[in-house]
Amino acid sequence: MKVQRNFMSVSFAALSQNEAFARIAVASFISQLDITMDELEEIKTVVSEAVTNAIIHGYDENPEGVVHISVRIDEGAVELVVEDNGKGIEDVEQAMQPLYTTKPELERSGMGFTIMENFMDSLEVATAVGKGTTVRLTKRLSFAKALQN
């Protein structure tokens, strides 16, 4: 099997209802791969978490904000980048702690980054207060791991 290389990007208003659009767009794009249902569900969940964080925490649900997603398939790995130009994160280390949330009134679980870390092979967060946040996630897919063995 030849390992595919491909990419896509999409931008949309920071509206909660666009989280479902983001999941579907990314899932449709990566479904061209020989991906397992578990891998597909994990990536869809990660997209939901990252996009929801951008909308709720980055933009405070301001529909004037724009969320950008890019996905790259390369050598049997999926790289997902979710960006916003919102508030940024004051303390990334604290924000990545399980159960930490800045929005307890919204009954947020504070597990977004933990879920992202557990479902993906790598997670990088770049942020600047007042300028926004970029979350970069990668996952090596099982079919590609099998090709290496």
N, C-alpha and C positions, 0 to 999 in steps of 0.2 A: 504494500500500500504506500503510495506517495503521500508524504506529509504536505498538507496544504498551507499556503500563506495567503492571508487575506486581511482586510481591515474595513472598519466602518466607523462612522461617528454620527451623532445625533444631538441636537440641542432642543430644549423645551422649557416652557414657563415653569417656575417653581410652584406648581400646584399639586396638592396631594393626589388628585386623580391621575396625574401623569406618571405616578410610580408604576401603575399597572402597564402603561404603555412602554415604559423603559424595560420592564421584565420581558414583555412579549417581543420587543425589538431585539434585545440581546439574545433571547432564547431562539428566535427565528434565525438569527445570524449564525449562532454556533451550532445549530442543529444540522448543518451541512457536514459536520464531523461525525466520526464514528464514536459518539459520546454515549456514556451510560445514562440511564434515567436518573440515577443518584447524582451523577456529576451535573447533569442539567438542572436538577432541582436545587442543588447547592449553589450553583452560579446564579440562578434566578433569585434565591433567597439573599445572596450577597448584594445583588443589584438593588433589591428592595431596601435593604439596610442602608446602603451607601446613599441612595437617592433620597430616602426619607430623612437621613441625617442632613443632607444638603438643604432640603426644603424646610424642615422644622428648625434645625439649629443654625444653619448658615444664613438663611433668609427670613427666619421667623414667619414663614408662610406668606411672604410678600410675593404676589404673582408677577411683580416687575422683575424679579430675579430670574436668572437663566441657569439651568443645570446642563452641563455638557458631559456626554458619555462617549468614550471611544473604546473600541474593542479591536484587538489585534490577535490574529491566529498566526503562530509561527513555530515551526518545529514541534508540533503537537502540544503546544502550550497556548493557553488563552490569557491574554493580558487585558485587564479591564481598568479603565481610568475614569473616575467620576470627579468632576470639577465644579466648583462654584466660586463666585466672586463676592461671597457674603461676608459675614462677621469674622470668620477665622476662629481658631480655637486658642484660648488663652493658655491652657496647660494640657498639651497632648497626652502626656503620661497619665495625668489624672483622668482625662476623658476616656482613655483606653482601659481603665479599671472596670472589672465586672460590676454591674449594678449602679455605676455612677451615671447620673443624669442631671442636666441643667433644667429639665422640664418636668419635675415631679407632678405638677398640676395637670399634666396631660397623660398621666399614668404611663410614662415611658419606662421601659424595663431596664434601660441602661446596659443592654447586652449586645448592641449593634457591632461594636468593634470586636468583641469576643466571638461573636458568630462569624464575622468576616475572617478572623484569624484561624478559627477552627475549620472552616470550609475551604480555605484557599492555602496554597503553599507559601505565599509571601504577601505581606501587607506593608505598605509604606504610606505614611501620612506627611504631607508637606503643607504647612499652614502659615499664614501671617495675619495677625489681628488687623481687622479692617480691610483686608485684601482678599481673603477667601482660603479655601482648602482644596487640595488635590489628594485623592485617595487612589493609590495604584495597587492593584491586586493581580497576582498571577496564580495559575493553576496548571500543572502538568497533567494531561489527560491520560487515563489508564491505557488506551490503545497505543499511545506514544511510548509509555513506559515499557509495554510489552515488546515493542519493536526494538528497543535498546537491549533487551535481554537475549 
